[in-house]
Amino acid sequence: MKHYLFCAALCLVAFSAVRAQQSQESVQPLSKKAVKGYIYGINKTDNGGLIVTYKIAGDNKQDVSFETYAFNKRLQFISSNDANIAKEDKEDKVKTLVYATVGGCTSFDILSMKLNLHKRVLQKSWDHDKQQYVTTKVISDEVIKAKNDAGKAYKGFASYLSSGDAGDTFIIAANDKTEKKQANPFFILQLSPNLDITEKTIDVAGNQSLVYCDQLENDDVIMVFAPKKGEGDPSQYTYLRYSIKGELKSKVPFTSPSTNLLIMDARELNGAVYFCATSTKSKDAYSEVFEDYASILNPCFKEQQNDQDLRWQNKSNQKMESFHLLKFRDDKLIFASTSPIADFKSKFRASGKGASAYKGTKFSINKFFVTADEEFLIAGQLTSRAMLGSGYGALGNTPTVTSVKTYQDIICMHFDKNGQLKAQYGVERINDDKKSEIFSIEQNFYLGSDGKTLYWELLEAKGQKGYAGFMDAMNGNLTYYPHYFPRIAKINLSNTSVSDFAILGDKKYYLRKNFTGIFDEKENSITYVGHDEDYKKLWVSKYNF
């Protein structure tokens, strides 16, 4: 018995030592002045240590001080010190924004898809405190109805802007009025700074439906089209890729795995473009099952982008029969897979209790990850709607109760290199009250050092009622904002098992949206910095993958 107890104790010590090596944390009380401030910056030092900088505002606007908290590589607290942060000043500048919307704010045009062009000239001044440019004045704001050379209005579907200061505007549009069975060509419209339109017909023939469009990180725009009823084989889709300047880069006619492919998301990774989609059991053409996809903004719609987007959302909530994953590279379809929704239940792996298998509804995709062996993991959440007070307004007026989007069941799908379903992993959301469910849970994946373990990170959201920022507090705008805390589980890629989730900080310490973690590629670790609920203690934690 003594020998057994000694061995058990030795195992417990060994297990604790492994966990200690995998994660460390430290809690440090803040000074009285730092409690009144906020985290301004987080930096890792060359020797693996950590410096957290607090910004503390004084009684007047110019009276600002800084305090740093230093930790060594093992996250042991070293010291806190006053600090001077060098500030940079820059001259004012003028920025011109050219963009597109649809419809308007009156009963006559709120449901309209007619295209509006905007030219807004802004004065931008350098904010010495924030060290960034902020808008200080609207110099001019011009809006015109977009029309072609024949004076006919355009119907808008999507609008994209180039990143940086290039100023390119890429709009997907069609003629506003056509007969239902008449082919309506789609156009790429590009705008000059004076709102002059250059029109180019999109390279797809016949009467087509826009299934999906999106902008990639390098500014390229991708599109998928499907033939309408009576326009030949309804499964003969077309994938197109254009540069932000309207130059055709790829065109791939392909056989869709379904005649009604509902694409939910697209990502580009390692030079390949991936689409996640579902489909119903119907054999009808896309146009008979769903609406054209249109993500362009109507500034007077609150939840949906516009009226057509609302119709697309409603029709896309049908029960789905299959899940699809498509991969394109250059001018070739690499694969288009089909996984029956009925298979998800038998391949479901739960972490803890309360999770359920995916049943085929549309969900919000948060993360798409490709492993070194080209297996795929798709993570997101099921969405729904709930009635919630949208805010309390200035001086604590009665809140307006409205329907809001909520994020619920956590979804993680695991596919092999050919897009075939290997497993679905599930875990219950901890905070399921309404004010928490209006915030999505950020999800990330990190590969373990053995190459066979994948770490699944959830940033669980806990909704708070209060002031989301300084200006909200100044204006008495009581609303909701999220606090986050990390949860991490291990996925064994070989046997498709998932561990229980470790909760870092024991739900006592929280991260803010702009500081959710620092990944160190060299160490293969992530460092978190947060507070207790009263903002009186600084919490730092490191998790080694």
N, C-alpha and C positions, 0 to 999 in steps of 0.2 A: 504494500500500500504506500509506504514511504517512497519507494522507487517510482511508482505510478504518479504520485503527487509531484515529485521532483521533475519528471518528464513533462507533465502537464504545465507546470510553472515555466519550465524552460521553453516550451512551445509558445506560451503566451508572451514571454519576453521577446522571443524571436519575431513573432507576428507584430508586436508593438514596434519593434525596431525597424521592420520593413515599412510599416505605415509611417513612422517618423521620418524615414529616408524619403518616402514618396511625397509627404506634405509637411510643411512647417508653417507656423503662424506666430504672430506677436501682437500684443495689444499695448498701446502706449497712451496714457492720459495726455490731453492737449493742454497747453497753457490757456489762461483766461482770455488772452487776446486772440489766440488761434480759434477758440470756440466761436468767436464772433465772425470769423472769416470763412473761407472755403478753399478747397484744393485748387491750386492754380496750375500745378505741373507735377508730373511724376517722371523721374529719370533713373535709369540703371547706370551705375558707375562701371568703369573698365574692369574692376576686380569683382564684379558680380553683386555689389551692394546696391542700395536703393536710397534715393533722396526724394522726399515728398515735400513740396513747397506749398505753403498757405499764403493766401493774399488776405490782408486785413485792412478794411476801409476805416478811415478816421472820421472825425466830426465834419470836416469839409471835404469837398470833392478831390482836392489835390493832395490831401493827407493820406497816403497809402503806404503801408509797410508790408514786409514779407518775413516769413519765418520758415526755416527748413527743419525737417526731421530726418536724420540719417540712420540707416540700418546696414549691418554687414551682410555678407553673403548668406549667412544662416538666419537672417532676419532678426538678429539680436540688436536691440536699440543701442546706438552709440551716443548721440547728442542731438540737441536742438539749438539752433542759432538764428539770430537776426540775419537778414540777407538783403543785398541790394540787387535789383534786377534792372539791367540796362534796357532803356526804352528807345524806340526808333520813331522818328517823326517823318511824315511824308506829305507831299503837296496834295491838294484837292484834285479830283479828276471827274470827268463826265463820262458816263457809261450809257450806251444806247441798247435797249432791249427790243428785239423784234420777235414776236411770237404769235401764235394763233389760238383761238378758242372757238366754241360754237354756241349758238343760242343767245340767251340774254336773261334778264331778271323780271320781265313782265309776263303777264298771262298770254301775250301774243307770241312770244318767242322763246319761252323757257323750254319748250319741248322741241324746238327747232334744231336741226343739225346743220343749218347754214353756217358757212365759215366766216369768221371775223378775224381781221388782221390788226395787230396792235404794234404801235411804235411808242415806246416809253423812254424818255430821256431823263436820267437821274444824275443828281450831283452827289458824289461819294466823297466823304471826308474821312481822314485817318483818325481813328479813335485811339488816343494815346494810352488810355487805360486798358482797352481790350487788345490793342496792338493789331487791329484789322480795320479795313474800310467798312463804313456804315453809310446807309443812305440818309442824307440830311435834307434833301429837297427834290421834289418832282418838278423838273423844269417844264416838261410838256408830256401830254398823254393823248395820242391820236388813235382812233378806232375807225376802220372802214370795213364795209362788206366786200368780201373777196368775189370777184367776177372774172370770167374768161374774156377773150377778145370779142366774143359775140354778145357780151353783156349778161350772160347767164351765171347764176350763182353756183358756187361749189358746195358740196356736202362734205364735211370734215370727218375723218376717221382717226387720225393720229397726228401728233406733232412732236418733233424732236429738235433739240438744239445741240450744237457742238460744244464740247467742253473747252475750258480756257477762254481766250478772248477772240477766237476766230470769227464768231458771230454767224455761223451757218445755221439756216433754218430749213428743216426737212419736213414736209407735210404730205400725208397720204390723203387724197381726196378723190371724189367722183362728181359727176354732174348731179345737181340737186333734184331735178325732175326728169324721170324716165318712166316708160311703161314697165310694169312689173316683169314681163317676159322679155323685154328688150335688153340686150347686152349693154351694160353701163361700164365703159372703160375706167380703170383707176389711173390716177395721175400722181406723179411726184411734183409738188410745187416748191419752188425755192424763192425766197424773198430777198430783195436788196434792202439796204438801209432805208430806202425811200418807199418801201412796200410795193415795189414793182415785182410782178410775178413772172417767173420762168416756168413753163409747163412742159413736162415730159411724160409720155404714156408709159405706164409700168408694163414690163415685158411679159404679159400673160394674155392669151387670146380667149375669146368667147365670153359667155355669160358666167361670171365667177363670183364666189363669195370670199370675203376676207376672213380667213379662219383665225389668224393670229399675226401680230407684229410686235416688235420690241427693238430696243437699242442696246447694242453690246458696249462693253467698257471702252473699246477703241473708237466709239462713235458710229460704227457701221450699223445699218438698219436691216433687220431680217423680216421676211414676210412669208406666210404660207397661204395659198389660195386653193379653193376646191370648186369644181364645176357645179353649177346649179342644176336642178332637175331638168332633164331633157337635153343636157349639154354633154352627151356621151357617157362614158363610164364614170360613175360618181366617185370611184376610188382613185382616179388619176389626178393626184394633187400636184402642186408646184411649189418648190422652195426657192426663194430669191434672197440674195444678199446685195445691198447697195452701200457704197460709201456715203458719208454725210453730204457729199457734194453731188449725189445723184448718179454716180458711175456704177454700172452693173458689174459686180465682182463674181457672183456665182448664180447659176440657174440650174436647178435639178428637178426635172419632172420625175415623180416617183409614185409607186403604188402604195397608197395608205393602208395600214392594217385594218382600217374601218372606213366606211363611207361617211361617217359622222364623227370625226376626230376632234374632240374638245381639248385644245391645248391650254394648259394651266400656267406653264412657265417655260422659260428657255434660258440656258446658260452656255457660255463658251469657256472651255477648259482645255489647256494643252493643244490649242489649235483646232479643236473640234467643237461643233455646236450641238447641244443636246436639247430635246424637247420632252417634257413630261405631259402626258395626255390621258384622257379616259374616253370611253365611248359607250353608247347604249346598245341594246340588242337589235335596234332598228337597222334595216338595210337601206333606208332612205338617204337621199343626198343631204349634205350638211345643211343646206338652206331650208330643208323641210323640218329639221330637228332643232336647229339653233338659229340665232340671229348673227348678222355680221359683227365681227369684233370691232369695237371702237373705243379707244382709250383716251381720246382727246377731251380736254377739260371744258365743261360749262361752269363758269365761276359761281353760279347760283345753285348748283347741286351740292348737297352736303356729303353724302356717302358715296354715291355712284359718280362716275366722271360726267355722265350725260344721260339723256333719255334712252338712247340706244344701248348704252352700257347697262342701264337698269333692266331693259328687256333681255339682254344677253345673260345677265346675272340670274334673272328669274328662270329662264329656260335651261340654264346650265345646272340647276339644282335637281335635275332628274336623277333617278336611280341609274347607276352605271353598271355595265356588265363586265368591262375589261379595263385594265390599266396598260398603258403603252409607254415605251421609252424609245426615242428615235435619236440616231447619231448621224450627223453629216460632217464630212471633212472635204474641203475644197468643192469640187463638182461631183461628189459621189455620196449616195446614201450608204452608210456602212451597215446599219441594221435598223429594223423597225420591229420591235418585239411586242408580244401580247401576253399578258398574265391575267387569267380569269380572276375576277374579284372573289369568286367562290373558293379559290386556293389560299386566300390570305389567312383564313381561320386556322387551317391545319399547319401553317408556317409561322404562327404568331408566337413570339417569345416575350413574356412579361417580366418587367423589373418591379418587384413588389406587387401590391394588390391594387385592384381598382381600374387597371387599364383594360382596353378592349380592342379587338381586331378591327382593321379597316373594313368598312362595309360599302365603299364605292362612291361616297359623296365627294364633291369638289372640296379641296382644302387649300389653305394658304401655305405655299412652299417657302421655307426660310433658308435652307442650306442645301446645296448640291455638292457632293464630294466624290472624287475619283481616287481610288487607292493606286499604289504602285503596280498592282496586278490588274489594273483597269476594271476593278469591281466598283459598283456605284452605290452610294447611300444618299437617299433623298429624305430630308427632314422638314417637318412643318407641323401645322395644327389644323384641326377641324374648326370651322367658323360657324357662328350663329348670330342671332340678334337678341337684344334685351332692352327693356325700358330702364333708363337711368337719367337722373338729373344731370344735364349737360354742363352746368356751372351755376354759380350763385350770384354772379354779377357784382358790380360795384356796391359797396355799403351793405352787403349781405341781403340783397333782394331775393325774393322767392325764386328757387331754381326752376328752370324749364326742363320738363321731363320729355325725353325724346328717345327714339329707337337708335341704338348704337350697335356697331359690330363688336362681337366678342370672340375670344380665342379660347378653345377648350381642349379636347383630347390631343395628346402629343403623338405625332406620327413619325416613324422612322422606317424606311423601306430599304432593303438590301438586295441588290441585283448582281448577277455574275457579269462577266465581261461581254456576254452576248445579249445582255438586257433581260435575262430570265430571272424571275423572283427566287431568291434564296431564303429570305426570312423577312418578317416584319417585327420590329421591336416596339414595345409600348410601355409607358409609365404614366402614373396618375399625376395630374397637376396638384400641387400642394395647396395653393391659394385659389379657391374656386368661388370666392365672393364676387359680386358684380363689379366692384371698383378695381379688382385685380384682373378680371377676365377681359377688360377692355384693352389691356396691354398684351402684346404678343410676347412669347418666350423666345429669346434669342438662342439659337442652337449652333454649335460648332463641333468639328471633329479634329482630333490630333492623333497622329500615328505614334504608337509606342516604339521604344528603341528596338524591340525584337522584330518589328515589321509585321507581326501577326495579330497584334492587339491594337484596337482602335478605341480611343477615349472619346466618349460622347458627353459634351458639356452643355448643360442647360443653365441659362440665366433666368431663374424663376422670378417672376414679377409679383411684387406685393403693392397693391394700389393704396395710395395715401390721399386723404382729403386735406387740402391746404393750398399753399401758394407754390406754383411750379417754378417760379423765378422771382427775381427782385422786382421787375416791373409789375408782375401780378400782385405782389404784396403792396406796392405803392398805390395801385389802382383799386385795391380791395376786391380783386377778381379771384374769388375762392373757387377752386376747381380740383381736378384729380391729377396726380403725377405718380410715376412708379419708383419704387426702390427695388433693387435686384440682389439676389444672392446666388452663388454658383452651386450646382450639383453636378457630379461627375460619375459616370459608370464606365465599365470596360466591356467592349464587344470583342469576342473571339471570332475573328473573320473565318477561321477554318471550320469550327463546329457550330457557328451561328448561335452562340450563347451570349447572354448579357447578365452582368452582375447587378447587385443592388446599387443604388446611387449613394455616394458619399456626399453629405451636405457640409460645405465649408463654412466655418463661422457659426455653425449650430443655429442658424436662423436668428442670430442676435446682432449680426453686422451686415451692412448693406452697401452695395455699390450704387453709383449714379450712372446715368446713361452715357455720359461722355468719358467715363473712366471705368470700363468694364473688364479690363485685363490687359497685361503686357506679355505677349508671347516672345520667348527667347529661343531662337532657332538653334543656337549653339548648345545651350543647355537642354533643349527640348523640354522646356518648362513654361508655366504661365504664372504671373504674379498678379495678385489682386490687392487693391487698396480701397478701404471703405471706412465706415463709421458705425458706431452704435446708434440707436434711435434718437438719442438726445444730442448727438454730435459733440459729445464730450471726450470720446476716446477714438483714437486712430487705430484701425485694424489693418494689418498686412499679412498676406498669406501667399505661399508658393506651393504649386503642385507640379511634381516631376512626372513626365510621361515616360 
